[in-house]
Amino acid sequence: MSVPFFSTFQATGSSENAPFVHLPRVKWWGAFDLYQWEGFWYTFPRLQATIAMQNHFKSLDDDVILASSIKTGTTWMKAFILSIMADRILTDEQDPLLTNPPHVLMPSLEFTIYSENTAPNLSEMPSPRLFGTHVPYRTLPESIKNSKCRIVYMSRSPKDTFVSMWHFVNTLRSDEERPFPIEEAFESFCDGVSAFGPFFDHVLEYWKVSLEKPNKILFLTYEEMKHDPKGQVKRLAEFLGRPFEREEEADKVLWRCGLERLKSLDVNREGVVPRTGIPHRAFFRRGTVGDWKNHLTDEMASRLDEITRMKLEGSGLSFQEV
């Protein structure tokens, strides 16, 4: 692949991945290798960074961790968390979202922090520290699980998650390449093979812990955020310990984090993410619920609905469908 993004995922084939050669491995969407570790699939660089994070990350009680499966509204939720945690007296001109994309302001533990340095010194980061991660709950460092830090989990309907994932990866392919066949991508997703997948295992781990420890994990869905944005943002602010004192504060956060506004900002339209080469604009697409109707056949939708029913049966979790 000529796109820099893929080089950050692809195993090099050198001796540095020798300790992982015994792991199950598949080629994902014809682009790069995924390794199965502790029941989930990782690209080689992400696996290295995840293990480093497990070994070295020390959580603080006021840390905020946004966890999510990929392409479930992560960047949008980062904007909400950043706005809620920001100083309430900031003027519109001081809005941090004007100067940096959400994924830069709230860095990923396995894509940024532990990818750049396997043992970074995070002691000088101002509190509260805000991080994102796509790793499953079982893989989180024990310090995150055992500290008083808060975890926000963002999820989404599996059909829209898949379609968003397919679009995202295709935007990173070179101009000479055609989009990866959606039929092949769909088979892989249904089989549980995707970066940080299986999708349903990822969702259910966080869902079950959120029921056991509601003060530790707040479980949100993209569909709920779109259906009742003000109610969900108030819920999020309460969970983060930053409740709104006035209705205008909630309205301001909703305006600042509106998807159309975020998509229109220069910082989200221009430039690329350092190291990966991912265009900032790739993190913002349609932002709608039910876009799967434009891409999945009736047969594909029915099949994924049946898988969803089977996987979530008895869990108490369901996704609003459109």
ABEGO torsion letter per residue (X at the ends): XABAAAAAABBAGBAAAAAAAABBBBBBGGABBBBBBGGBBBBAAAAAAAAAAAAABBBBAABBBBBBBBGAGAAAAAAAAAAAABBAABBAAABAAAABBAAAABBBAAAAAAAABABBBAAABBOBBBBBBABBAAABBAAAAABABBBBBBBBBAAAAAAAAAAAAAAABBAABBBBBAAAAAAAAAAGBBBGOBAAAAAAAAAAAAAABAAABBBBBAAAAAABAAAAAAAAAAAAGBBBABAAAAAAAAAAABAAAAAABAAAABEBBBGAGBBAAAABBAGBBGAAAAABBAAAAAAAAAAAAAAABGAGBBBBBX
